[in-house]
Amino acid sequence: MFDAEFVSDLIARAHDAFDVLSVRLGGERVYVSKSMLTGVHGCEAQYLTPSPFEWKPSTARGFVAHKAIELHSHWSGDPTPATLVEEAIARLGDEPSRRGGWVAGLNDGELAELRGYAIERLTRFLQDFPPLDLRANPILEATMKWRPTPCVELVGKTDLVIGRPEGRISKRLIIDFKTGYRSHHHRADLQFYALLETLSREVPPRKLATYYLDYAEAEVEDVTEGLLVAALNRTVAAVERHVELTIEGRQPVKRPAPPCRWCPLQPSCEEGREHLALVDGDDGRQGFDDA
Ligand code: SF4
């Protein structure tokens, strides 16, 4: 159980910080999500020139598989992953949303690709997890929002939340499913969700878990006071950077890193091209280790 005074102080600190930043925003609105945090804490030049987001079958498999998992938890009988994914795609295609419109507009080839990706992801989930017990209050794709001022809104969508608080006793577990490699961003994403849950519901979650479907491994972290304070500091710093860059005209700092590979500025960015040449071994030092 978290100390009530600590939670109240954390929320008050967040309100104070975002009140000050709202004045500096001068009426502009900012949505703080996990991708905004990763972006502004990464290369600031890229943050100011984001690539337009487009769904692809490989990136949409997550929300299709989550819909299929949701259907599975209420389905009577023992449906196959293919049946669940087919039903999920049909229902998503009827959704009056951007992603619903995207699903409805897919051609046969794109649908087949999406189906394949989503079935793979769902099958891994069903193999690794016991059926979700509805008494544990599982929520898939739970949306969380907290708006301390009219200019600042914190938003997040968790893959799976299990449990519910009992009074001030934290009992919730937040799980994110990932395909592919581990990244330190994944832990930071969950810490942001823990902060968001604390600010909006006034009871922190108990644990955070990133589950890597390809490796069948989980990284689990206890939620602590230190974790929540660090998450708040990182979030406030992100909004401050956003204000400096977009309102106050500070020059962006370039931070070469793996995202240089798909950055739209890369053709004219010396730092980014040098970085990629270095990691690709094309910097004139090739073969050094073999000498
Ligand atoms: S190429 Fe890399 S360093 Fe250059 S702007 Fe893009 S992300 Fe930043």
Residues whose N, C-alpha, C, O or C-beta is under 5 A from the ligand:
A	BS01	SF4	C43 A45 Q46 K254 R255 P256 A257 P259 C260 C263 L265 Q266 C269 E271 G272
